[in-house]
């Protein structure tokens, strides 16, 4: 009996555990560990429970890329130890009919994997044997719902195992499984015989945290709260009370509690859901981070002013801040500091990464007597304008005008009149726009506010230009520039030269138009104003397009696109203009490519009229490609130019909200 027990124990010790049945996504890590193991380097796998340490170890233990021929030898009964090629196995391979199945062959035949050249050669030789049926099996594609669930779990091994077990026990289909995950999150990851994800995480955390100090758990909670995690560059100002924050976060990464991606420290979705503070207001470190963000959002930074360049940090952290504001505007709807930060956030979005935001409906839902309602609504209207929705911006500004009048804020009333003039210009309501801009200019002149007076004059010049009152428009723009030069307001001077460029374009004076656009270009470049640089290059591209200077037009379109990286709507405009230009040159394949991309952008943004005109344009391209007629410069050529420019230049309202993800 003792002998039997000893024998059983020795067998148990000699046979390693089997490899994991399914294992994906850690190829690079496996390569590193195999390399270390080959050099007899000690390796420690550490980290939070359920991240796959055991699976990694077993995968390395059973790594078979270097012993493919030995395994083949064993399967066919040759028992040749470590054959270097097929030569010693050929007698066995040709002795009988056989079926050889190579499972998961898409990985072993991957030309990027080390050692696959030899394996590929062996497979090629095996296929030459007439008595062998060689089957190569590739793992099938997952259904979309399953992939969606796996992505929501960040492919966290233990979470997947627990969720699959729960689904099997309850006989859930994929639809129910997805619904339960959305409803319960990590709370659903609990099975009777295996415990829960929460218990496993807590068990793995306890020994790790003893040496990281009392704030370690709170810091992990902040990382878990923010969708993007924490920007490594911002650790010191986000957590001023933590003496050595970077070192603590380094420790988190070493322990595999967090990982780095694109400069941010974040964590797997399942860990994030478990560690995120259930009540954000009860997390001191999260509240401190909130205060730090709000401090950076407090001041209105205008182009050309100190601090404007620094405000571009919003482009990398906009998702985090949107989430922070979404949570705290729900928790404390009456907090002025929260809504002031909301206004600052939307202001920075307008200048650096324009789009609509889910915070907008929250602003509109505020009661009319809320102290932040007017300011936030006014700023939110800018976001509508930046994505082409002039009608919605007018609606918001009209409400703002009413509120300002009720509050007796004459300065804000006059400013809103000036903005309404811009909107009415875009909506082709010229008479109304002219009246508003003139009234605004007169009031600001009486108030002695020269800069605001000049702003109204520039708005007046734009609407007079489109109403074909070119002389009066030039007079208004020139007067505005003179006033602004006295005040040193370069940003507004840039706008004045832009409108003068448009005026001279309409007069057919290309030289004067180009001069004013180049002056504006110099100012915008010195101030690094992406919005203005886009519009100046766009205007020059149109100017050269109409003159059939196609190379110059293409060059300015490319420059315009480079300044619309964070501005989807304007990027669509540039693509649309480039499609028009290719069409004018009868290069329809290129035109279709650009127009299709522009249509995709408009569809995501919900720009229904833009999308409709772009689709009409695509249909026209298809017709031309099927029945091409080479233009001789007369007749249809003018019709083509009118069609493509109309398709590019429309500026309609949107039908739907634009979300951050879109």
C-alpha positions in Angstrom: 0.0 0.0 0.0 2.9 2.3 0.9 4.6 1.4 -2.4 1.4 2.1 -4.3 1.0 5.5 -2.7 4.7 6.4 -3.4 4.3 5.3 -7.0 1.2 7.3 -7.5 2.9 10.4 -6.0 5.9 10.0 -8.3 3.7 9.7 -11.4 1.8 12.8 -10.3 5.1 14.7 -10.0 6.4 13.6 -13.3 3.4 14.5 -15.4 2.9 18.2 -15.8 -0.6 19.7 -15.8 -2.2 20.0 -19.3 -1.9 23.2 -21.3 -4.8 25.7 -21.2 -7.5 24.6 -23.7 -7.9 28.2 -25.0 -5.2 30.8 -24.9 -5.1 34.0 -27.0 -3.5 37.5 -27.0 -0.3 37.0 -25.1 2.1 36.0 -27.9 4.6 38.8 -27.3 4.8 38.0 -23.6 5.2 34.2 -24.3 8.0 35.0 -26.6 9.8 37.0 -23.9 9.3 34.3 -21.3 10.4 31.4 -23.6 13.6 33.4 -24.4 14.3 33.9 -20.7 13.7 30.3 -20.0 16.0 29.1 -22.7 18.8 31.1 -21.0 17.8 29.6 -17.6 16.8 33.0 -16.2 14.5 32.9 -13.2 11.1 34.4 -13.9 8.3 35.6 -11.6 4.8 36.0 -12.8 2.9 38.3 -10.4 -0.3 40.3 -10.5 -3.9 40.5 -9.5 -6.0 37.4 -9.4 -7.4 36.2 -12.7 -5.1 37.9 -15.1 -3.8 34.5 -16.5 -0.5 33.8 -14.7 -1.1 30.1 -14.5 -2.3 29.9 -18.1 0.9 31.7 -19.2 3.1 29.3 -17.2 1.4 26.3 -18.7 1.5 27.7 -22.2 5.3 28.2 -21.8 5.7 24.7 -20.3 3.9 23.1 -23.3 5.4 25.4 -25.9 5.6 23.2 -29.1 7.0 25.5 -31.8 10.4 23.9 -31.4 9.4 20.3 -31.0 6.9 19.9 -33.9 8.8 17.0 -35.5 9.2 15.2 -32.1 5.4 15.4 -31.6 4.8 14.2 -35.1 7.2 11.3 -34.5 5.2 10.3 -31.4 1.9 10.5 -33.2 2.9 8.2 -36.1 4.6 5.7 -33.7 8.2 6.3 -35.0 9.5 7.3 -31.5 12.5 9.0 -33.1 13.8 11.5 -30.5 14.2 15.1 -31.7 14.4 14.5 -35.5 15.9 17.4 -37.4 13.9 16.8 -40.6 11.5 14.3 -42.1 14.2 11.9 -43.4 14.1 9.4 -40.4 10.3 9.5 -40.4 9.5 8.9 -44.1 9.4 5.0 -43.6 6.7 5.4 -41.0 4.8 8.1 -42.8 4.6 5.9 -46.0 3.8 2.6 -44.2 0.0 3.2 -43.9 -2.9 5.5 -44.8 -3.4 8.2 -42.3 -5.2 11.4 -41.6 -3.1 14.1 -39.9 -5.0 17.1 -38.5 -3.0 20.3 -37.7 -5.2 22.1 -35.2 -5.0 25.9 -34.8 -2.9 26.1 -37.9 -3.3 29.8 -38.5 -0.8 30.4 -35.7 1.8 27.7 -36.5 1.9 28.7 -40.1 2.1 32.5 -39.3 5.2 33.7 -41.2 5.8 36.3 -38.4 6.3 33.6 -35.8 9.8 32.3 -35.1 10.6 28.8 -36.3 7.6 28.7 -38.7 9.8 28.4 -41.8 10.9 25.0 -40.8 7.3 23.9 -39.9 6.0 25.3 -43.2 8.6 23.2 -45.0 7.5 20.1 -43.1 3.8 20.7 -43.9 4.7 21.2 -47.5 6.5 17.8 -47.6 3.7 16.0 -45.8 1.2 17.2 -48.4 3.3 15.3 -51.1 2.6 11.8 -49.5 -0.1 10.1 -51.5 -1.2 8.0 -48.5 -1.6 11.0 -46.2 -4.7 13.2 -45.9 -3.5 16.4 -44.4 -6.2 18.6 -42.8 -5.4 22.1 -41.6 -7.9 23.5 -39.2 -8.3 27.2 -38.6 -10.3 28.3 -35.5 -13.6 29.7 -36.6 -14.6 33.3 -36.1 -16.6 34.3 -33.0 -20.0 35.6 -33.4 -20.2 39.4 -33.0 -22.2 39.3 -29.7 -19.5 37.1 -28.2 -16.8 39.4 -29.4 -18.6 42.4 -27.9 -18.8 40.7 -24.5 -15.1 39.6 -24.6 -14.1 43.2 -25.5 -16.2 44.6 -22.6 -14.3 42.2 -20.3 -11.0 43.3 -21.8 -10.4 39.6 -22.4 -9.7 39.1 -18.7 -9.3 35.3 -18.4 -11.0 34.8 -15.0 -13.9 37.1 -15.9 -14.5 35.2 -19.1 -14.4 31.9 -17.3 -16.8 33.0 -14.5 -19.2 34.7 -17.0 -19.3 31.6 -19.2 -20.0 29.4 -16.1 -22.8 31.6 -15.0 -24.3 31.7 -18.5 -24.1 27.9 -18.7 -25.7 27.4 -15.3 -28.5 29.7 -16.1 -28.9 28.6 -19.8 -28.5 32.2 -21.0 -28.2 33.0 -24.7 -25.8 35.7 -25.9 -28.5 38.4 -25.8 -29.4 37.6 -22.1 -25.7 37.3 -21.3 -25.0 40.8 -22.7 -28.0 42.3 -20.9 -27.0 40.8 -17.5 -23.4 42.1 -17.9 -24.7 45.6 -18.7 -27.1 45.4 -15.7 -24.9 43.8 -13.0 -21.4 44.4 -14.3 -18.9 42.4 -12.2 -21.7 41.5 -9.8 -22.7 38.8 -12.2 -19.3 37.2 -12.0 -20.2 34.9 -9.1 -20.5 31.2 -9.2 -21.3 28.9 -6.3 -18.3 26.6 -6.5 -15.7 29.1 -7.7 -16.4 32.2 -5.6 -16.4 35.5 -7.3 -14.1 37.9 -9.2 -14.4 40.4 -6.3 -13.1 37.8 -3.8 -10.2 36.8 -6.0 -9.2 40.4 -6.6 -9.4 41.3 -2.9 -7.3 38.2 -2.0 -4.6 39.1 -4.4 -4.6 42.8 -3.3 -4.1 42.3 0.4 -0.4 41.3 0.5 0.6 43.7 -2.3 -0.8 46.8 -0.6 1.1 46.6 2.7 4.2 48.3 1.3 2.4 50.8 -1.0 1.0 53.0 1.8 -2.5 54.0 2.9 -3.4 55.8 -0.3 -2.8 52.9 -2.7 -6.4 51.7 -2.8 -7.7 55.2 -3.3 -5.3 55.8 -6.2 -6.4 52.6 -7.9 -10.0 53.8 -7.4 -9.2 57.1 -9.3 -7.6 55.1 -12.2 -10.7 52.9 -12.3 -13.0 55.9 -12.3 -11.7 57.5 -15.4 -12.4 55.8 -18.8 -8.9 56.7 -20.1 -7.1 56.1 -16.8 -4.6 58.7 -15.5 -2.2 60.6 -17.8 1.3 59.9 -16.5 2.2 63.6 -17.2 -0.5 64.8 -14.8 0.2 62.6 -11.7 1.8 65.4 -9.7 -0.9 68.0 -10.2 -3.7 65.6 -10.0 -2.5 64.2 -6.6 -0.6 67.0 -4.9 -0.9 65.3 -1.5 0.9 62.1 -2.6 4.6 62.5 -2.0 5.9 60.1 -4.6 3.0 59.4 -6.9 4.9 58.3 -10.0 6.7 55.6 -7.9 3.4 54.2 -6.6 2.0 54.0 -10.1 5.2 52.3 -11.3 4.5 49.7 -8.6 0.9 49.2 -9.8 2.3 48.4 -13.3 4.9 46.1 -11.9 2.2 44.2 -10.0 0.1 44.1 -13.2 -2.8 45.9 -11.4 -2.5 48.6 -14.2 -0.9 48.9 -17.5 0.3 51.7 -19.7 -1.3 52.6 -23.0 -0.7 55.8 -25.1 0.7 57.7 -22.1 -2.1 56.7 -19.8 -2.1 54.3 -16.8 -5.3 52.3 -17.0 -6.6 48.8 -16.0 -8.6 45.9 -17.3 -12.4 46.5 -17.5 -13.3 43.9 -14.9 -10.8 45.2 -12.3 -11.9 48.8 -13.2 -15.5 48.0 -12.5 -14.7 46.3 -9.1 -12.3 49.0 -7.9 -14.2 52.1 -9.1 -15.6 54.1 -6.1 -19.3 53.3 -5.6 -19.8 56.9 -4.2 -17.4 59.3 -5.9 -18.0 62.0 -3.3 -16.6 59.7 -0.5 -13.3 59.2 -2.3 -10.9 61.9 -1.1 -8.4 61.4 -3.8 -11.0 61.4 -6.6 -12.4 64.7 -5.1 -8.9 66.1 -5.1 -8.5 65.1 -8.8 -11.8 66.7 -9.6 -10.7 70.0 -8.0 -7.5 69.9 -10.0 -9.4 69.4 -13.2 -11.9 72.1 -12.4 -9.1 74.6 -11.6 -7.7 74.0 -15.1 -11.1 74.6 -16.6 -12.0 77.8 -14.8 -10.7 80.5 -17.0 -12.1 81.4 -20.5 -9.0 81.2 -22.7 -9.3 83.1 -26.0 -7.1 82.7 -29.1 -4.0 85.0 -29.0 -4.2 85.3 -25.2 -1.7 83.9 -22.7 -2.6 80.3 -21.8 -4.5 79.5 -25.0 -1.7 77.2 -26.3 -1.6 75.4 -22.9 -5.3 74.8 -23.1 -4.8 72.2 -25.9 -4.3 69.6 -23.2 -8.1 69.1 -23.5 -7.6 67.1 -26.7 -6.1 64.2 -24.9 -8.2 64.2 -21.8 -11.6 65.1 -23.2 -13.2 61.7 -22.5 -12.0 61.7 -18.9 -13.4 65.2 -18.2 -16.7 64.5 -20.0 -17.2 61.5 -17.7 -16.2 63.5 -14.6 -18.6 66.3 -15.4 -21.4 63.8 -16.4 -21.1 62.1 -13.0 -20.8 65.3 -10.9 -23.5 67.2 -12.7 -25.8 64.3 -11.8 -24.7 64.2 -8.2 -24.8 67.9 -7.5 -27.1 69.7 -10.0 -26.9 73.0 -8.1 -23.2 73.3 -7.8 -22.0 76.5 -9.5 -18.4 75.2 -9.6 -19.4 72.1 -11.5 -21.4 74.0 -14.1 -18.6 76.6 -14.4 -16.2 73.7 -15.2 -18.8 72.4 -17.7 -18.8 75.7 -19.5 -14.9 75.8 -19.5 -14.9 72.3 -20.9 -17.2 73.1 -23.8 -15.3 76.3 -24.4 -12.1 74.3 -24.9 -13.8 71.7 -27.0 -15.0 74.5 -29.4 -11.4 75.7 -30.0 -9.5 72.4 -29.9 -11.8 69.4 -30.6 -15.2 70.6 -31.7 -18.1 68.3 -31.3 -21.4 68.1 -29.5 -21.4 66.5 -26.1 -24.0 64.6 -23.9 -23.5 67.5 -21.4 -25.5 69.7 -23.8 -28.9 68.3 -22.9 -28.1 68.6 -19.2 -27.4 72.3 -19.8 -30.7 72.8 -21.5 -32.5 70.9 -18.7 -31.3 73.4 -16.1 -34.0 75.7 -14.7 -34.0 79.2 -16.3 -33.1 80.9 -13.0 -30.0 78.7 -12.5 -27.0 81.0 -12.2 -25.0 79.0 -14.8 -27.8 78.4 -17.4 -27.2 81.5 -19.5 -23.4 81.2 -19.7 -23.4 77.4 -20.4 -26.2 77.7 -23.0 -24.3 80.5 -24.8 -21.1 78.4 -24.9 -23.0 75.2 -25.9 -24.4 77.1 -28.9 -20.8 77.5 -30.2 -20.5 73.7 -30.4 -23.6 73.5 -32.6 -22.1 76.0 -34.9 -18.8 74.2 -35.1 -20.5 71.2 -36.5 -22.6 73.0 -39.0 -25.9 73.2 -37.1 -26.8 76.9 -37.5 -30.5 76.4 -36.8 -29.9 74.9 -33.4 -27.3 77.5 -32.5 -29.9 80.2 -33.4 -32.5 78.6 -31.2 -30.1 78.5 -28.2 -28.9 82.1 -28.7 -32.4 83.3 -29.0 -33.2 81.8 -25.6 -29.9 83.3 -24.2 -30.9 86.7 -25.6 -34.2 86.5 -23.7 -32.6 85.5 -20.5 -30.0 88.3 -20.7 -32.7 90.9 -21.3 -34.6 89.6 -18.3 -31.4 89.8 -16.2 -30.6 93.3 -17.4 -27.2 92.2 -18.7 -26.8 94.8 -21.6 -23.3 93.8 -22.5 -24.3 90.1 -22.9 -27.4 91.2 -24.8 -25.3 93.1 -27.3 -22.7 90.3 -27.6 -25.5 87.8 -28.3 -26.9 90.1 -31.0 -23.5 90.0 -32.7 -23.5 86.2 -32.6 -27.0 86.0 -33.9 -25.9 88.2 -36.9 -23.3 85.4 -37.7 -26.0 82.8 -37.6 -28.4 84.7 -39.7 -25.7 85.2 -42.3 -25.1 81.4 -42.4 -28.9 80.9 -42.7 -29.1 83.4 -45.6 -31.2 85.7 -43.5 -29.2 88.8 -44.6 -31.5 91.6 -43.6 -32.0 90.3 -40.1 -28.2 89.7 -39.7 -27.3 93.2 -41.0 -29.7 94.9 -38.5 -28.3 92.9 -35.6 -24.6 93.5 -36.4 -25.2 97.2 -36.9 -27.1 97.6 -33.7 -24.4 95.6 -31.8 -21.6 97.8 -33.2 -23.5 101.0 -32.3 -24.1 99.9 -28.7 -20.5 98.8 -28.1 -19.3 102.1 -29.6 -21.4 103.9 -27.0 -20.1 101.7 -24.3 -16.5 102.4 -25.4 -15.7 98.7 -26.0 -13.6 99.0 -29.1 -12.8 95.3 -29.5 -16.4 94.2 -29.3 -17.4 97.0 -31.7 -14.8 95.7 -34.2 -16.2 92.1 -33.8 -19.6 93.3 -34.7 -18.2 95.2 -37.7 -16.5 91.9 -38.9 -19.9 90.1 -38.6 -21.5 92.9 -40.5 -18.9 92.6 -43.3 -19.6 88.9 -43.7 -23.3 89.3 -44.0 -23.0 92.4 -46.3 -20.6 90.4 -48.5 -23.1 87.5 -49.0 -25.8 90.1 -49.7 -23.6 91.5 -52.5 -23.1 94.8 -50.8 -19.3 94.6 -51.4 -18.3 98.2 -51.0 -20.1 98.5 -47.7 -18.7 95.2 -46.6 -15.1 96.3 -47.4 -15.7 99.6 -45.5 -16.9 97.7 -42.4 -14.0 95.2 -42.5 -11.3 97.9 -43.0 -12.7 100.0 -40.1 -12.7 96.9 -37.9 -9.1 96.1 -38.7 -8.0 99.7 -37.9 -9.8 99.6 -34.5 -8.3 96.2 -33.7 -4.7 97.2 -34.6 -5.0 100.0 -32.1 -5.9 97.5 -29.4 -3.3 94.9 -30.5 -6.0 92.2 -31.1 -4.3 90.0 -33.7 -6.8 87.2 -33.6 -9.6 89.5 -34.7 -7.4 91.2 -37.2 -7.0 87.8 -38.8 -10.7 87.5 -39.2 -10.9 90.9 -40.8 -8.3 90.0 -43.4 -10.2 86.7 -44.1 -13.4 88.6 -44.9 -11.5 91.1 -47.1 -10.1 88.1 -49.0 -13.6 86.9 -49.6 -14.7 90.3 -50.8 -11.9 90.6 -53.4 -12.6 87.0 -54.5 -16.1 88.1 -55.3 -14.8 91.1 -57.3 -12.6 88.8 -59.3 -9.4 90.4 -58.0 -7.3 87.3 -57.3 -4.2 89.2 -56.4 -5.8 91.3 -53.7 -7.7 88.3 -52.4 -4.5 86.3 -52.1 -2.8 89.2 -50.4 -5.4 89.4 -47.6 -5.5 85.6 -47.2 -1.7 85.5 -46.9 -1.8 88.2 -44.2 -4.4 86.2 -42.3 -2.3 83.1 -42.8 0.7 84.7 -41.3 -1.2 85.8 -38.2 -3.0 82.5 -37.7 0.3 80.6 -38.1 2.0 82.8 -35.4 -0.9 82.1 -33.0 -1.2 78.5 -34.0 -4.9 78.7 -34.7 -6.0 75.5 -36.3 -9.6 76.7 -37.0 -8.5 79.8 -38.8 -5.6 78.0 -40.7 -8.2 75.5 -41.9 -10.5 78.1 -43.3 -7.8 80.2 -44.9 -6.4 77.2 -46.8 -9.9 76.1 -47.6 -10.7 79.6 -49.0 -7.5 79.6 -51.1 -8.3 76.1 -52.4 -11.7 77.3 -53.6 -10.1 80.4 -55.1 -7.6 78.3 -57.2 -10.3 75.7 -58.0 -12.5 78.3 -59.7 -9.4 79.4 -61.7 -8.6 75.8 -62.7 -5.2 76.1 -60.9 -5.6 72.5 -59.8 -2.2 71.8 -58.4 -2.4 74.9 -56.1 -5.9 73.9 -55.1 -4.8 70.4 -54.1 -1.9 71.8 -52.1 -4.2 74.0 -50.0 -6.7 71.3 -49.5 -4.0 69.1 -48.0 -2.9 71.9 -45.7 -6.5 72.5 -44.7 -6.9 68.8 -43.9 -3.8 68.9 -41.7 -5.5 71.5 -39.5 -8.8 69.5 -39.2 -7.3 66.4 -37.4 -9.5 67.0 -34.4 -12.4 68.5 -36.3 -14.5 65.8 -38.1 -17.0 68.1 -39.8 -14.3 70.3 -41.3 -12.4 67.2 -42.3 -15.5 66.1 -44.2 -15.6 69.5 -45.9 -12.0 69.2 -47.1 -12.6 65.7 -48.4 -15.7 66.9 -50.2 -13.8 69.7 -51.8 -11.0 67.4 -52.9 -13.6 65.0 -54.4 -15.0 68.0 -56.3 -11.6 68.9 -57.6 -10.8 65.4 -58.7 -14.2 65.3 -60.5 -13.4 68.6 -62.3 -10.2 66.9 -63.5 -12.3 63.8 -64.5 -10.3 61.5 -62.2 -13.5 59.8 -60.9 -11.9 56.9 -59.0 -10.1 59.4 -56.7 -13.2 61.6 -56.5 -15.3 58.6 -55.4 -12.8 57.6 -52.8 -12.8 61.1 -51.1 -16.5 61.6 -51.5 -17.2 58.2 -49.9 -15.1 59.1 -46.9 -16.8 62.4 -46.6 -20.2 60.6 -46.7 -19.0 58.3 -43.9 -18.1 61.3 -41.7 -21.5 63.0 -42.4 -23.3 59.8 -41.6 -21.6 59.4 -38.3 -22.3 63.0 -37.4 -25.9 62.7 -38.4 -25.5 65.5 -41.0 -28.5 64.4 -43.1 -28.6 67.1 -45.7 -24.8 67.0 -46.2 -25.1 63.2 -46.5 -27.9 63.5 -49.0 -26.0 65.9 -51.3 -22.9 63.8 -51.0 -24.8 60.7 -52.1 -26.2 62.6 -55.0 -22.7 63.5 -55.9 -21.6 59.9 -55.7 -24.5 58.8 -57.9 -23.4 61.5 -60.4 -19.8 60.2 -60.3 -21.0 56.6 -61.1 -23.0 57.9 -64.0 -20.0 59.7 -65.4 -17.8 56.6 -64.9 -20.3 54.5 -66.8 -20.9 57.0 -69.6 -17.9 59.3 -69.7 -18.0 62.5 -71.8 -14.8 64.4 -72.1 -15.5 68.1 -71.5 -14.1 70.6 -74.0 -14.3 73.5 -71.5 -17.8 74.6 -72.4 -21.4 73.6 -71.7 -21.4 70.7 -69.2 -18.2 72.0 -67.6 -20.0 74.9 -65.9 -22.8 72.6 -64.8 -20.2 70.3 -63.3 -18.5 73.1 -61.4 -21.8 74.3 -60.0 -22.9 70.8 -58.9 -19.7 70.0 -57.1 -19.4 73.3 -55.4 -23.0 73.1 -54.3 -22.3 69.7 -52.9 -19.3 70.9 -51.0 -20.5 74.3 -49.6 -23.9 73.6 -48.0 -24.0 74.2 -44.3 -27.3 72.6 -43.0 -28.5 71.8 -39.5 -28.0 68.3 -38.2 -30.9 66.0 -37.3 -29.3 64.2 -34.4 -26.9 64.7 -31.5 -23.3 63.9 -32.1 -21.7 61.7 -29.4 -18.1 61.6 -28.2 -17.6 58.1 -29.7 -18.8 59.3 -33.1 
